[in-house]
Amino acid sequence: MDSKNNFKVIGLMSGTSLDGVDLACCTFKQSDGAWRYTIQAAKTVKYPPAWIRKLSGAHLLSGEELVNLDAAYGKYLGMLCA
């Protein structure tokens, strides 16, 4: 947030197709009781083969392995936002 009514937000989305991660950098502004937004930048980053393998096999993992995958995936998403 860079002012009381001005927010900069990064949105991430990935679906079950495992084609990649959609990212959008947006600004939300509140003015006269209404919200407005602008999309500053947007792109899709295709998953590398290693991530496709990891994510497509997630349903076979133990609880501990799934927790580890979740942490690694969070780091991967963070890297994409940098």
C-alpha positions, 0 to 999 in steps of 0.5 A: 500500500503506498497511500491510504486508498492506493494498493499495489497487488500481485495476483497469482493463479495456476489451474489443474492443466499444469500449463503454468502460473498466471501473474498480474501486477495491479493497482487498486484505487478507491475514489469517491466510494468506488474502487478502480483498478489498472493492470500494470503488467501480466504474463504467464510463466510456463512450468518447467518439466520438473515442476509439472512432474512434482505437481502432477504427482502431489496426490501420491505424496505422504503428508510430510512430503506434501508439506515439503512440496508446499514450501518449495512451491511457495518459494518458487512462486515467490521467485516468480514475483521477484 
